[in-house]
């Protein structure tokens, strides 16, 4: 499995823990462990530029996903894509939610992976499925540590 994590945000980010979480998520979601995935922590200015360019929305955001290939079958080895996360934005959300910044980043990492796999939250029913799955993955992974 190739999970590459780069931090160019200027903030501390739990890179090793995110790699472990993604390895767990790959197993939980029956993804081939040889799939490739990139996660990059970026600063808020870069996130704002990406948010405008790719989503046509003003301001920063917490996480963006850029899917490449979707596995058609359980054993397919593909390049899943890229996830970008703003630790600064995550910090604000963590304070509002009353949990640690690391936990927020774990949620965002999982959220980004689920988007790459085709999950979305445009409709309420889809949101419930996606958010429940990301919570299950993060809680089960955290309970193992």
Protein Blocks (a to p, Z undefined) as FASTA:
>chain_A
ZZddddfeopacdfklmmmmmmmmmmmnopafkbccddddddfklmmmmmmmmnopgcjd
fbdcddfbdcfbfklccdfbjcdddfklmmmmmmmnopafklmmmmmmmmmmmmmnopac
kbmklmmmmmmmmmmmmmmmmmmZZ
